[in-house]
Amino acid sequence: MADDILDPTGFDGQAPKDMAPRLKDLRGTTIGLLDIGFPNGNVFLDRVEELLKSRYGVSEVVRKAKPSPARPAKEEVRRALIDDCDAIVEGVSS
């Protein structure tokens, strides 16, 4: 498991980190869903959770939320997702 949540949009001049290995299958995995605080994000992530479980056999989904879109997730939220999940989806909506 990667020891950080990676931003796929770029690295602002920093050396890129190696990406976590791709999961071969989602069956039996634990997936973290991070709601970043946009309106209806929870509705979007409800549907993502439903699909992950029904179509892809994900066994558990861990839901966490940031306080707002402009503020980072608290360290304990990030650590819980990183430590307890096989993969993480950061979700937005509007």
Secondary structure as GFF3:
##gff-version 3
##sequence-region A 1 94
A	DSSP	beta_strand	30	35	.	.	.	ID=ss1
A	DSSP	alpha_helix	41	56	.	.	.	ID=ss2
A	DSSP	beta_strand	60	65	.	.	.	ID=ss3
A	DSSP	alpha_helix	75	84	.	.	.	ID=ss4
A	DSSP	beta_strand	87	91	.	.	.	ID=ss5
###
